[in-house]
C-alpha cells in the first residue's frame, strides 16, 4: 500500500501542472495522500511520510493551478466579450472605415534611389 501511495502521489504531482487535465492529478494526489496516511499508520513510516508530503504538495499545487486556469479563462472570455461589443459599435466601425479610406488616399512614400555601384 505504501508503494501505491507513493506512485499515486508522484503521478498526481506530475499531472497537476497541466491545466484542465490537472484535476486528475489532484484526485490522484488526494488518493495518494490518503493511502500514505494509511501506510504510515500500518508501520511503513518512510514511504508513508514521503507519500504524504508529495500528496500534500501535489494537492496544493494542483488546486492552485486549476483555480488559476479557471480565473484566467474567465478573464480572457470577458475581454473577448468586451472586444466583440466594441467591434459591433457602428460609430467605431465608421471611424475605422474613415481611417482606412484616408490611409489609402495618401500617396505611398517613395524610397530614395540606391547609390550607384562602383
C-alpha positions in Angstrom: 0.0 0.0 0.0 2.9 2.4 0.7 4.4 1.9 -2.7 1.0 2.5 -4.4 0.6 5.7 -2.3 4.0 6.9 -3.4 3.3 6.2 -7.0 -0.1 7.8 -7.0 1.3 10.9 -5.2 4.1 11.2 -7.7 1.8 10.8 -10.7 -0.6 13.3 -9.2 2.2 15.8 -8.6 3.3 15.5 -12.3 -0.2 15.7 -13.7 -1.3 18.6 -11.6 0.8 21.1 -13.6 -1.3 20.5 -16.7 -4.2 22.9 -17.0 -7.6 21.3 -17.3 -6.1 17.7 -17.1 -4.7 18.6 -13.7 -8.0 17.7 -11.9 -7.0 14.1 -12.5 -3.7 14.9 -10.8 -5.5 16.5 -7.9 -7.6 13.3 -7.4 -4.6 11.1 -7.7 -2.6 13.2 -5.2 -5.6 13.1 -2.8 -5.8 9.3 -3.1 -2.0 9.0 -2.7 -2.3 11.2 0.4 -5.0 9.0 2.0 -3.1 5.8 1.1 0.1 7.4 2.5 -1.7 8.1 5.8 -3.0 4.5 6.0 0.5 3.2 5.2 2.0 5.4 7.9 -0.4 4.1 10.4 0.4 0.5 9.4 4.1 1.0 10.1 5.6 1.9 6.7 6.8 5.2 8.1 9.4 6.2 5.5 7.3 5.5 2.4 4.1 6.8 4.2 5.7 10.1 5.1 7.1 10.6 1.6 3.7 9.8 0.0 2.0 12.2 2.5 4.4 15.0 1.7 4.2 14.6 -2.1 0.5 14.2 -1.9 0.0 17.4 0.0 2.3 19.3 -2.4 0.5 17.8 -5.4 -2.9 18.6 -3.9 -1.9 22.2 -3.1 -0.2 22.9 -6.4 -2.9 21.2 -8.4 -5.7 23.2 -6.8 -3.7 26.4 -7.3 -3.0 25.7 -11.0 -6.6 24.6 -11.8 -8.2 27.5 -10.0 -5.8 30.0 -11.6 -6.6 28.5 -15.0 -10.3 28.9 -14.4 -9.8 32.5 -13.4 -7.6 33.2 -16.4 -10.1 31.7 -18.8 -12.9 33.7 -17.4 -10.9 36.9 -17.7 -10.0 36.2 -21.3 -13.6 35.4 -22.1 -14.7 38.6 -20.5 -12.1 40.6 -22.5 -13.2 39.0 -25.8 -16.8 39.9 -25.0 -15.8 43.5 -24.5 -13.9 43.5 -27.7 -16.8 42.0 -29.6 -19.1 44.7 -28.2 -16.6 47.4 -29.4 -16.3 45.9 -32.8 -20.0 45.8 -33.3 -20.4 49.5 -32.4 -21.4 51.4 -35.6 -19.6 54.6 -34.6 -16.3 52.8 -34.1 -16.8 50.9 -37.4 -17.4 54.2 -39.2 -14.3 55.7 -37.6 -12.3 52.7 -38.7 -13.6 52.9 -42.3 -12.7 56.6 -42.4 -9.2 56.0 -41.2 -8.7 53.2 -43.7 -10.0 55.4 -46.6 -7.7 58.3 -45.5 -4.7 56.0 -45.4 -5.5 54.6 -48.8 -5.8 58.1 -50.4 -2.3 59.2 -49.2 0.4 58.6 -51.7 2.9 55.8 -51.0 6.3 57.1 -49.8 9.0 56.9 -52.5 12.2 55.2 -51.4 15.4 57.1 -52.2 17.4 55.8 -55.1 20.2 53.4 -54.3 23.7 54.7 -54.6 25.4 53.6 -57.8 27.6 50.5 -57.6 31.3 51.0 -58.1 
